[in-house]
Amino acid sequence: MPQPHFESNDHRIPLEYLITFRSYGTLLHGDERGSVDRFHNVYGTPRLPTNEQRRRYEQRLLASPAVKLNSKQRAAVEQGIRETCGLRSR
């Protein structure tokens, strides 16, 4: 039996997703760029404000230095994402 057509009028639901990630230790809670923690992870709500004390605390919790990818590593990650999502390379 075919499923009935459903059309949502709820404009708060995103139609697309932006997939982003950071490597270990490169965006800590309290950073001036803003962040989202597990208690403030609701679509459409503001990011956490800058809090230098929290940023320093988060930095002290790191088990190793932040991981910054070089250009070859960034290209490998991009290629992996494109392959996984079925996108063509540039």
N, C-alpha and C positions, 0 to 999 in steps of 0.2 A: 504494500500500500504506500503510495507516495506521501512524503512528508508535506505538511502545509507550508506555504510560503510565509516566512517571518521577516518583517521589516521593522527594524528598531528605530525609534524616534529619540533615543537617548544619545544626545550629542556629546556626552561626557566620555563615551567609550571610544578609545583611539581606533582609527581605521588602519593604521600602520604601526610598525614597531621600529625603533632605532636601537640597534644593538651596539652597545659600547662596553668597553672594559678597560681596566687599568692594570698594569703589572704591579707586582707586590710592592707595597710601600710608597707608591707615587702619588696617591691622593688620600690623605688622612682626614678623619673627621676633625672639624675645626679649621681646616684650610680656608684661605680667603676665597677660593673658587667655589666654595660651598660643597656639601656632600649630602648623602642620604644614608641614614642608618636603618636598622631593622625595625625601629619604633616609629620612624617617619618616612615610610616607604609607601605612600599613597599617591596615585596618579593625580596630577593637578595641584598638589600642595607644594609649598615653598621648600627650598633646600635649607639645610641647617645653616645658621649664621656663623660668621668667623668667630673663632674662639681659640686664641693662641695657647691658652693653658691646656685645653683639650688636645690640640695638635701636638704639643710637646709630650703630653702623656701618651698619646697614641704612638708617637715616634719611639719612646722608650720601650714600648711593648714589642716592637719589631724584633724578630729572632735573628734577622740578618739584614744587611743593607738593602735599600730599595733596588729593584730590578729595572734598569732602563735599557730598552732594546735598541740595538744599532740598526742601520738601514737595511742590512741583509736580513736580520731577524724580523723587522717590521714587514718586509716584503713577503717573507715566508708565512707570517700570520695572515696577511691580506689574502694571499693565494689560498690558504686553508679555508678562510671564511668564504671566499668566492666559490670554491669547490663544494663546500658543504651546503651553501645556499643555492647552488645551481646557476651562478652568475658567470658571465664571460669575463675573461681578463681584459684589461685595458689595452 
